[in-house]
Amino acid sequence: MNQPDTTTVDIAIANAARLLYNAETITDLALMERLERLADSWVSIAEFLHERDKA
């Protein structure tokens, strides 16, 4: 996957959404939880980028 060098809020949110979508299609609970934690990390990154852009 080719991603730009600069992560934007939109990219971070899109990554979180993709991970959550994939988590919903998995029956392995442990893997689902790991994907949800990764999605949470992307949401945190989006929040950080949003705050940084406001400054």
MODELLER restraints for C-alpha pairs under 7 A, 6 or more apart:
rsr = mdl.restraints
at = mdl.atoms
rsr.add(forms.Gaussian(group=physical.xy_distance, feature=features.Distance(at['CA:8:A'], at['CA:49:A']), mean=6.94, stdev=0.5))
rsr.add(forms.Gaussian(group=physical.xy_distance, feature=features.Distance(at['CA:9:A'], at['CA:46:A']), mean=4.66, stdev=0.5))
rsr.add(forms.Gaussian(group=physical.xy_distance, feature=features.Distance(at['CA:9:A'], at['CA:49:A']), mean=5.99, stdev=0.5))
rsr.add(forms.Gaussian(group=physical.xy_distance, feature=features.Distance(at['CA:9:A'], at['CA:50:A']), mean=6.35, stdev=0.5))
rsr.add(forms.Gaussian(group=physical.xy_distance, feature=features.Distance(at['CA:12:A'], at['CA:42:A']), mean=5.31, stdev=0.5))
rsr.add(forms.Gaussian(group=physical.xy_distance, feature=features.Distance(at['CA:12:A'], at['CA:43:A']), mean=6.59, stdev=0.5))
rsr.add(forms.Gaussian(group=physical.xy_distance, feature=features.Distance(at['CA:12:A'], at['CA:45:A']), mean=6.60, stdev=0.5))
rsr.add(forms.Gaussian(group=physical.xy_distance, feature=features.Distance(at['CA:12:A'], at['CA:46:A']), mean=5.34, stdev=0.5))
rsr.add(forms.Gaussian(group=physical.xy_distance, feature=features.Distance(at['CA:13:A'], at['CA:42:A']), mean=6.60, stdev=0.5))
rsr.add(forms.Gaussian(group=physical.xy_distance, feature=features.Distance(at['CA:13:A'], at['CA:43:A']), mean=6.14, stdev=0.5))
rsr.add(forms.Gaussian(group=physical.xy_distance, feature=features.Distance(at['CA:13:A'], at['CA:46:A']), mean=6.36, stdev=0.5))
rsr.add(forms.Gaussian(group=physical.xy_distance, feature=features.Distance(at['CA:15:A'], at['CA:42:A']), mean=6.68, stdev=0.5))
rsr.add(forms.Gaussian(group=physical.xy_distance, feature=features.Distance(at['CA:16:A'], at['CA:39:A']), mean=4.16, stdev=0.5))
rsr.add(forms.Gaussian(group=physical.xy_distance, feature=features.Distance(at['CA:16:A'], at['CA:40:A']), mean=6.97, stdev=0.5))
rsr.add(forms.Gaussian(group=physical.xy_distance, feature=features.Distance(at['CA:16:A'], at['CA:42:A']), mean=5.40, stdev=0.5))
rsr.add(forms.Gaussian(group=physical.xy_distance, feature=features.Distance(at['CA:16:A'], at['CA:43:A']), mean=6.33, stdev=0.5))
rsr.add(forms.Gaussian(group=physical.xy_distance, feature=features.Distance(at['CA:19:A'], at['CA:35:A']), mean=5.80, stdev=0.5))
rsr.add(forms.Gaussian(group=physical.xy_distance, feature=features.Distance(at['CA:19:A'], at['CA:36:A']), mean=6.94, stdev=0.5))
rsr.add(forms.Gaussian(group=physical.xy_distance, feature=features.Distance(at['CA:19:A'], at['CA:39:A']), mean=5.76, stdev=0.5))
rsr.add(forms.Gaussian(group=physical.xy_distance, feature=features.Distance(at['CA:20:A'], at['CA:35:A']), mean=6.74, stdev=0.5))
rsr.add(forms.Gaussian(group=physical.xy_distance, feature=features.Distance(at['CA:20:A'], at['CA:36:A']), mean=6.06, stdev=0.5))
rsr.add(forms.Gaussian(group=physical.xy_distance, feature=features.Distance(at['CA:20:A'], at['CA:39:A']), mean=6.40, stdev=0.5))
rsr.add(forms.Gaussian(group=physical.xy_distance, feature=features.Distance(at['CA:23:A'], at['CA:32:A']), mean=4.76, stdev=0.5))
rsr.add(forms.Gaussian(group=physical.xy_distance, feature=features.Distance(at['CA:23:A'], at['CA:35:A']), mean=5.89, stdev=0.5))
rsr.add(forms.Gaussian(group=physical.xy_distance, feature=features.Distance(at['CA:23:A'], at['CA:36:A']), mean=6.80, stdev=0.5))
rsr.add(forms.Gaussian(group=physical.xy_distance, feature=features.Distance(at['CA:26:A'], at['CA:32:A']), mean=6.31, stdev=0.5))
